[in-house]
Amino acid sequence: MQREERFDSADRIIRIGFWVNLVLMVCKLAAGHWGHSDAVFADGIESACDFVAIFSTMVALKLGRKPFDAQHPYGHGRAENLSALLVSLAIILTGCWILADSVHSVLHRKYQSPNVIAVAAAFLTIITKEWLYRFTLTTGKHLESPSLQALAKDHRKDAITSVATLIGVAGAFCGYGVMDPLAAGLTSFVILYIGYQAFREASHDLMDGSVPPDFITEVSRLAESVEGVEQVHDIRARRSGQYMIIDLKLDMDPDMTVKHSHAIATHVKKLIFDGFPNVGDVMIHINPHDEEHEDLIRL
């Protein structure tokens, strides 16, 4: 998939999520207000918080598609990782808000008697948000986009929230008023856990954390299949948005000309680009295979 196609696919997913989330937010706020349900109204406020996540993702993708320049020689992909971090923080803050509000309602016995419109709104949200989660996650994994995958987690968080909201609203509708705030409180812990997971993954990439071992193995195997490459001496990779940036050291014949070794290295790089569309750059260093040498590094 070409660079522009990748970003166009991500843009399409985000636009769909934006408009669907807008409709759900209005429906939940209206149903919570006129349906007399604190849980559903809180769910609507949570959807409003989602606009922060969606907006930051849209900005990140716009920045991330910019090519490298003098100030950003490795491109702008980290904007996506920063966006994923902001999304995770929005999820965590939402969880804290819902937990505090539910505790306040239980302690002060401030229960309402919801009607059927509140139950219907919670059910509609579950179906819609679960569909959005699967739709967004599929594209996010295909593009290996951290911001889209974080946004998918946000959709799943909404679906889980609405399951508890539905249980609480249905219980309160049947006369057990305390179930409304209790369901919201229990759901807040799930929200906090999802936010923690998203935060951990985003911070891992921002700290140049290790990439999946299978990816390293496959790239090494591909490089070593090229004639003239004795072995892969060392390989490291880090994520920048949707792309991987690879540092590769190859052991080769010390008597080979610079021109020949350069041609082999270029062939290796082309094979990696062809085999892995998510690779943004490959830096190749060549070592003589018949000598012991120490890698100089200060990290």
C-alpha positions as CSV (number, residue, x, y, z in Angstrom):
1,M,0.0,0.0,0.0
2,Q,1.4,3.4,-1.0
3,R,2.0,6.2,1.5
4,E,-1.0,8.3,0.5
5,E,-3.3,5.3,0.4
6,R,-2.3,4.4,4.0
7,F,-3.2,7.9,5.2
8,D,-6.4,8.1,3.2
9,S,-7.6,4.8,4.7
10,A,-6.9,6.1,8.2
11,D,-8.6,9.4,7.4
12,R,-11.8,7.6,6.2
13,I,-12.0,5.5,9.4
14,I,-11.6,8.6,11.6
15,R,-14.3,10.6,9.7
16,I,-16.7,7.7,10.1
17,G,-16.0,7.5,13.8
18,F,-16.3,11.3,14.1
19,W,-19.9,11.5,12.7
20,V,-21.1,8.3,14.4
21,N,-19.8,9.6,17.7
22,L,-21.5,12.9,17.2
23,V,-24.9,11.3,16.6
24,L,-24.4,9.0,19.6
25,M,-23.4,11.8,21.9
26,V,-26.5,13.9,21.1
27,C,-28.7,10.8,21.5
28,K,-27.2,9.8,24.9
29,L,-27.3,13.4,26.3
30,A,-30.9,13.8,25.2
31,A,-31.9,10.3,26.5
32,G,-30.1,10.8,29.8
33,H,-31.8,14.2,30.3
34,W,-35.3,13.3,29.3
35,G,-35.0,9.6,30.3
36,H,-33.9,10.6,33.8
37,S,-30.7,8.5,33.9
38,D,-27.5,9.8,35.3
39,A,-25.6,6.8,33.9
40,V,-26.8,7.5,30.3
41,F,-26.1,11.2,30.6
42,A,-22.6,10.5,31.9
43,D,-22.2,8.2,28.9
44,G,-23.0,11.2,26.8
45,I,-20.5,13.4,28.5
46,E,-17.9,10.6,28.0
47,S,-18.7,10.7,24.2
48,A,-18.0,14.4,24.3
49,C,-14.6,13.6,25.8
50,D,-14.1,11.2,22.8
51,F,-14.0,14.3,20.5
52,V,-10.7,15.2,22.1
53,A,-9.3,11.8,21.2
54,I,-10.7,11.9,17.6
55,F,-9.5,15.5,17.0
56,S,-6.0,14.7,18.3
57,T,-5.9,11.7,16.0
58,M,-7.0,13.7,13.0
59,V,-4.3,16.3,13.7
60,A,-1.7,13.6,14.2
61,L,-2.4,11.9,10.9
62,K,-2.2,15.2,9.1
63,L,1.2,15.9,10.7
64,G,2.4,12.3,10.3
65,R,1.8,12.3,6.5
66,K,4.3,15.2,6.0
67,P,7.6,14.0,4.5
68,F,10.8,14.4,6.4
69,D,12.5,17.8,6.4
70,A,15.6,19.5,7.8
71,Q,14.1,19.9,11.3
72,H,12.6,16.4,11.3
73,P,15.0,14.1,9.4
74,Y,13.2,11.0,10.5
75,G,9.8,12.2,9.4
76,H,6.8,13.2,11.5
77,G,5.4,9.8,12.4
78,R,5.9,10.3,16.1
79,A,2.9,12.7,16.0
80,E,0.8,9.5,15.9
81,N,2.5,8.2,19.0
82,L,1.9,11.5,20.8
83,S,-1.7,11.3,19.8
84,A,-2.1,7.8,21.1
85,L,-0.6,9.1,24.4
86,L,-3.2,11.9,24.6
87,V,-6.0,9.5,23.8
88,S,-4.9,7.2,26.6
89,L,-4.8,10.2,29.1
90,A,-8.3,11.2,27.9
91,I,-9.5,7.6,28.6
92,I,-8.0,7.6,32.1
93,L,-9.4,11.0,33.0
94,T,-12.8,9.9,31.8
95,G,-12.6,6.8,34.0
96,C,-11.7,8.9,37.0
97,W,-14.6,11.3,36.4
98,I,-17.1,8.5,36.1
99,L,-15.8,6.8,39.2
100,A,-16.0,10.0,41.3
101,D,-19.5,10.8,40.1
102,S,-20.8,7.3,40.8
103,V,-19.3,7.3,44.3
104,H,-20.9,10.7,45.0
105,S,-24.3,9.4,43.9
106,V,-24.1,6.3,46.0
107,L,-22.9,8.1,49.2
108,H,-25.6,10.8,48.9
109,R,-28.3,8.4,47.6
110,K,-29.1,10.5,44.6
111,Y,-30.9,8.0,42.5
112,Q,-33.3,8.7,39.6
113,S,-36.0,6.6,37.9
114,P,-35.0,6.2,34.3
115,N,-37.5,5.3,31.6
116,V,-37.4,3.1,28.5
117,I,-35.7,5.8,26.2
118,A,-32.6,5.6,28.4
119,V,-32.5,1.8,28.1
120,A,-32.8,2.0,24.3
121,A,-30.0,4.6,24.1
122,A,-27.6,2.3,26.1
123,F,-28.5,-0.7,23.8
124,L,-27.9,1.4,20.7
125,T,-24.5,2.5,21.9
126,I,-23.3,-1.0,22.6
127,I,-24.1,-2.2,19.1
128,T,-22.7,0.9,17.3
129,K,-19.5,1.2,19.3
130,E,-18.6,-2.5,19.1
131,W,-19.0,-2.3,15.3
132,L,-16.8,0.9,15.3
133,Y,-14.2,-0.9,17.5
134,R,-13.9,-3.9,15.1
135,F,-13.9,-1.7,12.0
136,T,-11.3,0.7,13.3
137,L,-9.1,-2.0,14.8
138,T,-9.0,-4.0,11.6
139,T,-7.7,-1.0,9.7
140,G,-5.4,0.1,12.5
141,K,-3.7,-3.3,12.6
142,H,-3.5,-3.5,8.8
143,L,-1.8,-0.1,8.7
144,E,0.1,-0.7,12.0
145,S,-1.1,2.7,13.1
146,P,-0.8,3.3,16.8
147,S,-3.2,6.2,16.8
148,L,-5.9,4.2,15.1
149,Q,-5.4,1.3,17.4
150,A,-5.7,3.6,20.4
151,L,-8.9,5.1,18.9
152,A,-10.2,1.5,18.5
153,K,-9.6,0.9,22.2
154,D,-11.5,4.0,23.0
155,H,-14.5,2.7,21.0
156,R,-14.3,-0.7,22.8
157,K,-14.2,1.3,26.1
158,D,-17.4,3.0,25.1
159,A,-19.0,-0.3,24.3
160,I,-18.1,-1.8,27.6
161,T,-19.2,1.3,29.4
162,S,-22.6,1.0,27.7
163,V,-23.0,-2.6,28.7
164,A,-22.7,-1.7,32.4
165,T,-24.9,1.4,31.7
166,L,-27.6,-0.9,30.2
167,I,-27.5,-3.2,33.2
168,G,-27.6,-0.3,35.6
169,V,-30.4,1.5,33.7
170,A,-32.4,-1.7,33.3
171,G,-32.1,-2.4,37.1
172,A,-33.0,1.2,38.0
173,F,-35.9,1.0,35.5
174,C,-37.2,-2.1,37.5
175,G,-37.0,-0.2,40.8
176,Y,-33.4,-0.8,42.0
177,G,-32.2,2.8,41.7
178,V,-28.7,2.2,43.2
179,M,-27.8,0.0,40.2
180,D,-27.5,3.0,38.0
181,P,-24.5,4.6,39.8
182,L,-23.0,1.2,40.8
183,A,-22.9,0.1,37.2
184,A,-21.1,3.3,36.2
185,G,-18.6,2.9,39.1
186,L,-17.7,-0.7,38.1
187,T,-17.3,0.3,34.5
188,S,-14.9,3.0,35.4
189,F,-12.3,0.4,36.5
190,V,-12.5,-1.2,33.1
191,I,-12.0,2.2,31.5
192,L,-9.0,2.9,33.7
193,Y,-7.4,-0.4,32.7
194,I,-8.0,0.2,29.0
195,G,-6.5,3.7,29.4
196,Y,-3.5,2.2,31.2
197,Q,-2.9,-0.3,28.4
198,A,-3.1,2.4,25.7
199,F,-0.7,4.6,27.7
200,R,1.8,1.8,28.2
201,E,1.9,1.0,24.4
202,A,2.2,4.7,23.4
203,S,4.9,5.4,25.9
204,H,6.8,2.2,24.8
205,D,7.0,3.5,21.2
206,L,8.0,7.0,22.3
207,M,10.8,5.5,24.4
208,D,12.1,3.6,21.3
209,G,10.9,0.3,22.8
210,S,11.6,-3.0,21.1
211,V,9.5,-4.1,18.2
212,P,8.0,-7.6,17.9
213,P,10.7,-10.4,17.7
214,D,9.0,-12.0,14.7
215,F,9.6,-8.8,12.7
216,I,13.3,-8.8,13.5
217,T,13.6,-12.5,12.6
218,E,11.9,-12.0,9.3
219,V,14.0,-9.0,8.3
220,S,17.2,-10.8,9.3
221,R,16.2,-13.9,7.3
222,L,15.5,-11.7,4.2
223,A,18.8,-9.8,4.4
224,E,20.8,-13.1,4.8
225,S,19.1,-14.5,1.7
226,V,21.0,-12.0,-0.5
227,E,24.1,-13.3,-2.1
228,G,27.2,-11.6,-0.7
229,V,25.8,-11.2,2.8
230,E,27.5,-13.5,5.2
231,Q,25.3,-12.9,8.1
232,V,23.3,-10.1,9.9
233,H,25.7,-8.9,12.5
234,D,23.2,-6.8,14.4
235,I,19.7,-5.4,13.9
236,R,17.6,-2.9,15.7
237,A,14.3,-1.3,14.9
238,R,12.0,1.3,16.4
239,R,8.5,2.5,15.6
240,S,7.7,6.0,14.3
241,G,3.9,6.2,13.8
242,Q,2.8,3.7,11.2
243,Y,6.4,3.0,10.1
244,M,9.4,1.0,11.4
245,I,12.9,2.5,11.2
246,I,15.6,-0.2,11.0
247,D,19.4,-0.1,11.8
248,L,21.0,-3.1,10.1
249,K,24.7,-4.3,10.3
250,L,25.8,-6.8,7.7
251,D,29.0,-9.0,7.7
252,M,30.5,-9.1,4.2
253,D,33.7,-10.0,2.3
254,P,36.4,-7.5,3.3
255,D,37.9,-7.6,-0.2
256,M,34.7,-6.5,-1.8
257,T,34.8,-3.1,-3.5
258,V,32.9,-0.3,-2.0
259,K,30.8,-0.1,-5.2
260,H,29.9,-3.8,-5.0
261,S,29.1,-3.8,-1.3
262,H,27.0,-0.7,-1.8
263,A,25.0,-2.4,-4.6
264,I,24.4,-5.4,-2.3
265,A,23.3,-3.1,0.5
266,T,20.9,-1.3,-1.8
267,H,19.4,-4.6,-3.0
268,V,18.9,-5.7,0.7
269,K,17.1,-2.4,1.4
270,K,14.9,-2.7,-1.7
271,L,13.9,-6.3,-0.7
272,I,13.0,-5.1,2.8
273,F,10.9,-2.2,1.4
274,D,9.1,-4.6,-1.0
275,G,8.5,-7.2,1.7
276,F,7.5,-4.9,4.5
277,P,5.3,-1.9,3.5
278,N,5.4,-0.6,7.1
279,V,9.2,0.0,6.9
280,G,10.0,3.7,6.5
281,D,13.8,3.6,6.4
282,V,16.7,1.2,6.6
283,M,20.2,2.3,7.6
284,I,22.8,-0.3,6.7
285,H,26.3,-0.6,8.0
286,I,28.8,-3.1,6.5
287,N,31.4,-5.0,8.6
288,P,34.3,-7.3,7.4
289,H,33.2,-10.8,8.2
290,D,36.7,-12.2,8.9
291,E,37.6,-9.9,11.7
292,E,36.5,-9.5,15.3
293,H,35.4,-5.9,15.9
294,E,33.8,-4.0,18.7
295,D,30.6,-2.0,18.0
296,L,31.1,1.5,19.3
297,I,28.1,2.8,21.1
298,R,27.5,5.2,23.9
299,L,23.9,4.5,24.8
